[in-house]
C-alpha cells in the first residue's frame, strides 16, 4: 500500500523525511528531567490530597445549596458597588494607558534618548508588573485611606506595568523603513515617534489596552477585600456573615459584568483588526 493510500506524504526516491521531533541535546534533556523532578517536588509541596478533596465534596455541595436561590435583599447596594467597581477599572485603565505611552517610548531601545533612561524605564515597568495588586492596594490604602481612590491608583500602577511592556515591544517591532526615511529628511526624534512609530504600533497598543481593561475589571473585584473599594468588600461581608445567598447574587453580578466587558472588548478588537488589515 502506497503512502498516498495511507494519507502520508509522497516523497521522491532518496529523500529522507525530516524527523517529527528533534532529539534534545544532553544539556536540554537534563533540563527536562530537572523540570519534571521539580514538578513532582512541587506536587508534594502543595500537599495534594485526593482523599481530602473527595471528603470535602459534601461541604461544597452544602455551600452551593445555601447559595441558591440568590437573595435580592441588597440588590440596590450591590448594583451601586458594581458600578463603583467598573468605574475604578475604567478610570484606572485610561489613566494607566496614557501614562504608559511616554514610559514605553523611554523603554524602547530604538527610541529612548539615553541608555540610562532606557534602563530606568524598564526597571519601573518591571517593578509595577511584578509586585502583586494586593500589595499595591495595601500601600495605597495606607497612603490615601480606604475607598475606591486607593483601588483606582492600584489599577493605574497595574496598567502601567502591563501596557508599558507591550507598548514598548510594539514600538520596537514597527517597520523601520518610514523611520529611516524621516531620519534622512532631518526629522527630529519626536517627529519620528508621532509620525511613524505610534501610527504603526497603534492597533497593537489598542489591543493591549482592551486586554488591560478586562484584567482591571477582574482585579478590581479582589481589591475590595483589602478595603480598596468596589464590590469586593460586599462579597467579603456576605461570606463572613455566612449570607451565602447574598454572596451568590454578588458572584453572578461580577460574572455578568466581566462577561459584558470581555464581549465588548472582543468586538472592538475584531473591528480594529479588520481595519488594520
N, C-alpha and C positions, 0 to 999 in steps of 0.2 A: 504494500500500500504506500503510495507516494505521500510526500509532505503536504502537497496541495489537498489530497483527500482528507488528511488529518487536520487540515486547517493551519498547519505550521508554515514557517517562512520557506520560500522557494529559493535555494542557494545554487550558485553556479558551482560546477565541479572544482574542487581545490580551494574553495572559500570556506574559512573556518568562522562559524558564528561567534560573536562576542559573548563572553560569559554574562549570565544574568546578574550575578553579584560578584564584585571583585573581592579577592581574598585579602583580608586585612593584614597589615604588617604585624610583626611580633609586638611592637610597641602599642599599636591600636588594639590588638587582641588582649593584651594585658590591661589596657584601659577599660575595655568592655567587661572583662572579668571583674575588675575592681568596682566598676559601676554596679554590676549585678550583685556583687557581695555587699556593697553599701546599701543597696535597695533592700536586701534581706535583713541587714542590720537595722535599717530604718523601720521595717515592719515590726521587728522585735522591740525597738524603742518606742513605737507608737502604742504598745500594749494592746494589740489587736486581740479580741476575744470573740469568736463566733458564738460561743455559748452565751456570753453576756448579751450579745445583740439579740439572739433568739429569745432569751428570757425577758428581755425588755420590750419585745413586740406588744404584749398585752398593755403595758403602760402607754405605749404610743397610740394604740387603738383607743384607750380610755381618754387620752388627751384630745384626740381628733373628735371623739364623740361629744366631749364637753364643749368643743368649739362650734358645733352645729346644733341648731341653726344660728348664724351670726346675729348678734344683737345690734339693733339700730337705735339704742337708747341715747348714744352720744354721737350720732351721725353728724350733727352740725359742728361740734368741736373737732371731730376727725376731719371733716371737709376743710375747715379753716387751717388745721395743721398740715393737711396735704397740700394746700395751696402755698403755704409758707415753705414747705419742703421744695416745691418746684421753683419758687421764687429764688430761694438760696442757690439751687442748682443752676438756674438760668443766668442770674446775675454773676455768680462766681465764674461760670464758664466764659461769659462775654468779656469780663474784665481780665481773666487769666489769658484768654486768647489774644487780646490786644497787647498785653504786656509781654507775651511770648514772642511777638514778631521782632522787636528790636533785640531781645536777648538771643533769638535764633540767628539773626544776622551776625552778631558778635561770635556765636558758636559755630558758624560756618567757616571752615578754614580758608576758602577761596574769597570770602567777603570781609572777614574781620580786618579792621585797620591795623591791629597789632597782635602778635602772637600771645602776649601776656593777657590781653582781653579775651582771646580765644579760650585759654585755659581757665580763666576766672568764670566765664560764662558757662563752660562745660561743667565746672565743679558746682556752680549754683544749680544748674539743671539736675545734676546727679543728686545733689542734696535734697532738692524739692521732691524728686521722684522716689528716692529710696526710703525716706522717713515715712512711716505709716500715717494714714489720715487721722487715726485716733490720737496719735501723739501730737500732731499739729493742732487738732481740736482742743486738747487739754491745754496746750500752750496758749492758744488764743482765748480760751475761756478764762484763764488766769489773767490774761492781758486786758481784755475788754469786758469780761463778765459773761454771765450766762445769756443765751439768746441766739437768734438767727445770725447776728452780725459775726459772731465767732465762727459759726458754721460757714458763712459765705467766705470769710477770709481763708478758712481751711481749703475750700474748694478752689479759690483763686490760686493758692500755692500748688495744689494738686494739678490744676490745669496747666500752670507754667511748666511743671516738671514733665507732664505728658506731652504737651504741644511743643515745648521748646526743643525737645529732642527730634521729633518728627518733622517739625518745620525746618530745622537746620539741615536734616538729611534731604528733605525735598528740595531745598535751595541748592545743595551741593550736587544733586543729580540732574539739574536742569541742563539743557543744551548749551554748550559753551560757545557755539558759533555766534549768536547775537551779541553775547557779552564781548567777545573778541572784536567784533565789528564796531561796537560802540567805543571800545577802548582805542581802536585805531583812529576813530574820528575825534579823539580827545575828550570823550565824555568823562565826567567825574564818577567816583565810585558810587555816590548816592544816585546819580542818574542811571547807572547800570543796574542798580538794585531795583529801582522803581520802574524802569522801562523794560527790562529784560528778565530779571530773576523772579520778581514777585508775580508778574502775569503768568509766567510758565509754571510756577510752583503753586499757583492759587487753587486749582482743582484738588490737588493732594492736601493742601492746607485746610480747605473747607471740609474735606472728608475727615481729616483728623479732628477738626473742631466739632463735628457732629458726633463722632465717637466719644469725644470728651464730654459732651452734654449727656449722652447716655450713661457714661461712667459716673458723672457727677450726680445724676438723678438717683442712681442706686446707692452711692456713697452717702448722700445727704440723709438717707433713712437711718443709717448707722450712727451718724454724728449726734443725733438727738439722744442717744444712750448716755453720752457724757455731758449733756446739758447744752449742746451747741444748736439748739432749736430744731424745728421740724417735727415730723410725725414720730420720730424715734422715741421721744420721751413719752408719748401717748402709749406706744407699744410696750415700753418698759413698765409703766404704771399698771397697765392691764395685766401683764404677766405676773408682776409682783403681788397683785391683789387677787390672783387666781381667777380673773374675769376673762376666761378663755374665749367666751362668745364674743366679747368686745375685741379681743386680740384678733380673732378671725376676721372681723369686719375691717380692721386696720390692715391686715395682711392682704386681703382681697383688694382693698383700695390701693395699696402700694403696687401690687401686681398689675392692676389696670393702668396705673399711672406710668409705670415703666414700660408696659406694653405699648401704650399710645406714643410715648416718646420714641421708642425704638422703631415703631412703624413709620412715624413721620420722618424720622432721621433716615430710614432706609429709602423712602420715596424721594427725599431730597438728594441723597447720594446717587441714586439711579438717574435722576434728571441731570445732575451735574456731569455724570459720566457720559451720558448721551450727547450733551452739549460740547464736551471737550474732545470727543472723537470725531 
